[in-house]
Amino acid sequence: MAREAGVSTATVSRVVHGQDRVRASTRQRVLEVIEEVLRGVESSLSQVGWSVLISIVRNPDRPEAFRWLQKISAKVDGMLIAEGIIPSEQLARLAARIPLVLVAGSPDERHADVVDADNRAGTVAMVRHLVEQHGKTRLFYVAGPAEAPDARQRRAVFAETLAEYQGVRLLGSFDGRFAAISGQRAVRELLAAPRRELPDAIACGNDQMAIGAMRELHTAGIRVPEDIAVVGFDDMHLGAMLAPPLTTVHQPMRLLGERACSMLLERIANPALPHRAERLPTTLVIRESCGCPG
């Protein structure tokens, strides 16, 4: 949730617990992300009369994070865990005692059922649109965190797809954190580089970073999309309200939650089910930030 909203886990925790130290716009963004996923979870649970417990894991790299998950596992019938929260070996230990489903995780994870979005198809569609429809030849990529499977895949597929085109170059990339400030910092580095060669398109691993990139380009007097096109990934509600509206890849957040919860209920009912991995379709949403007309 923190990653999709482009904020820290501490901010998500403050929103969930109703604390005051959060800007209204940030609170609204976090609530939108939570609502989008939890609608799917709750729609599945409501059919069986069960309830959901939300827990925010702070500093997942620390040993106490896993101990906290172990404590929670003793109080519930199953767990939905967002990718990147704990490593595979710890998932194996949890899966030995409770049914697990990994949300937006790697299909290669063998210790839990997995539901994720088709990052490959969405990224390929994005690249093909920029290159074939708009003739972009100098592209720059703003990536998400390396520990996130979806961020790694989007970045790798972006580079692979670009390599299929002669005369099209990846000018460089920036290692971001899925937050708006990452997009801003990426643009600042681009503009500050000696003997800079600006890209004609910036592709971002999520919408938050695309929003940050657009903001920084505007501050520098660079027009989107006339000078540089910008595209994102996720299809946040906010992206459609930007000027220009953001071209992005839609991933079905609500359906991710719904399918993950359904898989978990099935796993609880029958622990002997074979391992399952389900991939949900993504769709390119064409708006104006890529250069298409409104």
N, C-alpha and C positions, 0 to 999 in steps of 0.2 A: 504493500500500500504506500509506504514511504517513497519507494522508487517511482511508482507510477505518478504520484502527486508531486514529485520533485522536491521533497522535503526530508528532514531527518526523522528517524524513528521516534526520537523524543517529541517532535512536533506532533506526530500521529498520536502518540500516547496522550499528550495534553488535550488534543481534540476529543479523543475517545472518552477521556475522563472529565470533560467539561471544564477544563481550566481556562483561565482568562488570558494567559500570556501568548496569544496567537492572533495575528492580524485577521480581520474579517475575510479578506480575499483568500488568504491561505487556508483558513478554516473551511471556507466553502469548497475549495479545490479538494481538500482531504476528504470531506464528507461525500463529494461526488464520486471519488474513487472507491471509498468504502461501500457506498450505496450500490454502485454498479456491480461489484462482485458479490456482495452479500444478498442482493435481490435473488441472484441465481441460487445461492446456498439455501436461503430461507424458503424459496419456492419448492425446493426438493424436500426440505425438512418438514414443512407445514403439512405435507401429505401424510406424514407418519406421526405428527404431533410431537416432534423432538425440538429441542432448542439448541442454539449455538453459543459457544463461549469464545470471545475474541481475546487473544493474548498478543501483546507486542513484545518481541524479543529484542532487548537492547544489547549492543555489543556482542553479536552472535559468535565472535571468535573466542570469547572468554569461556573458561570451563563452566562457570555458573549458568551460562545460557543453556547448555545441554542438561544440567541438573534441574533447571526450571522446567524444561520440556518433560523430563522424566516425572516430575511431580504432577504436572498437568495430566500426563498420560494415565495416572492412577485414578483420575476423577472423571474421565470421559470414556465413551464407547469407541471413538475413532478420532483421527486427527487429519486435518488438511494443513499441509505445510507449504509455504511459498518457497520456490527454489532459492538456493543460495543461503538459506538460514543456517543449515548445519551440513557438514560433509557426509559423504556416502557411508563411511564406516559408522557414524553415529545414527544415521537413518536405519542401518541394519540392526543396531541394538534396540532402537525403538520398535521397529517392525516385528521383532521377536516377541513383543509383549502386547502390541495393539495394532489394529488395522490402520494403514497410512495411505494417503493419496498426496502426491506432489503436484502442486499447481504451477503451471508455466515452467516446468522442469525439463531436464534432458530425457528423451525417450530411452536413452541407454541406461538410466538408473534402474537397477534390478531389484532394489530392496523396497520399492513402493510402486503402486500403480501411478501412472503419470497422465496428466492431460495438459496439452500445450497448444499454442497457435502455430500455424504454418509460417514461420519466419522466413523460410527459404522462398516460397512462392511470392510472399509480399515484397520481399527485398528485390527479387528478380523483376517483378512488375514495376517497381519504382525506378530501377536503373534503366530498364527498356524504355520507359516513358520519357525520362530525361534525355536519353541519347537519341532515340529514334524519332520522337515527336518534337523535341525542342533543339536537337542538334548540339547538345552540350558535349564538350570535349575535355574540359578541365574541371575535375570534380574533387571535392574535399569531403572527408567523412569525420563526423563527430560521434565517437563510439561510447557505449555504456561501459560499466565496470567489468573487468575481465573475469571476475568470479561468477557473473551471471550467465548461465548457459544461453539464454536468448540473445544477450548482448554479443557474446562470442560468435554465435551463428550469423546474426545479422551482419556483423563486420566482415566475416570470412566470405559470405555469399556476395556481399557488395563488391569486394575486390575480385572475386572469381568472375562475376558477371561482367564487370568492366573490362577484364582481360580478354573477353571474347571480341571486343571491337578494336579494329585498327585505328590508330590516330586518336584514341580516347585515353586520357591519362588520369591516374589518381595522384593528385598533387601532394597529398599528405593526409594525415589523420591526427585527431586529438583524443586523448584518453579522458573521457568524462565520467560523471557519476550519475547520469540520468536526471540531473537537476538543471534548472534554467541557467544557473551561474556557469555551468560547464559550457553551454553554448556561447555565452558572453565571453568567457575566457578564450575559447577557441578562436573567435573572431578577432579578439585583441591580439593574440599571437600572430594571426595571419597578417593583420595590418601593420604590426610592428616589425615584421621580418625584413632583414636587409635585402635589397634587390628583389622585393616581393613580386610574385606572380599571382595575381588573384584568381581564384576559381570562377567559373561561370555558373557553378551550382554547388550548394552545400547540402549534403544529406546527413540527417541526424538519426541516431539510434532510438530516439523517442521524441514525442511532441514537446516535452518540457525543454529539452535542449534546443529544439528548433525555435521555440518561442524566444529563448535567450539569445540565440544567434540573430534572429530578426530584430530584436530590440537593439542589439549592439550595432548592427549594420545601419539601422535608422539613425542612431546617435552619431555615427561617422559620416552621415550624408550619402550613404550608398543605398540605392533603390532596390527594393524587392518587388517584382522579379526582374525589372528592366536591366539592372546591372548584374545581380546575382540571384539565381533562383534558390529557394530553400524548401526542403521537404522534411517530413517527420515520420513517426511510426507510433501508432496506438489509436489515433482518432479521438482525442480528448474533446469534450464539449467546447472548451475554451478556444481550440484551434479554429473552429468555424466562425468565431466572432472577431478574429484578428483582422487587421487591415494591412495587407490583403489576407483573405482567409487561407488557411494552411492546407496544402496538399499533403496527404498522409496515407498511411496504410492502416486500415481498420482491423483491429483484432477484437473478437467478441468477448469482452470482459464478463458480461453477465452470463453468457453461455459457458465460459470457463468455470465460473463458480457453480453453475447448475450441474454440468457434467461431472465435475470433480466430486460434488456431494453425492450425486447418484451412484458413482463408482464406489464411493466410500460405504454407502448404505448396502450396496451389493456385496462388498467385501466383508462387512460386519455380519451379514446374513449367511455368507458362505466363505469362511476363511481359506478353504481349499481351492478357490478359483485360481486359474493360471494368471501369471503376471500380465497386466494389460497396459498399453500405452495408446492414447487417443489423441489425434491431431485435428484441430479445428481450422476451418478455412479462414484466410485473410483476404481482404479486398482493397485495391487501390482506390482511394477517394480523391478525385481530381477537383481541386479548387483553383485559386488564382496565384498562389505563391510560386508555382512552378512555371508560370507564364501562360497558362490557359486563360481564355476569356471567362468572365464571370457568368 
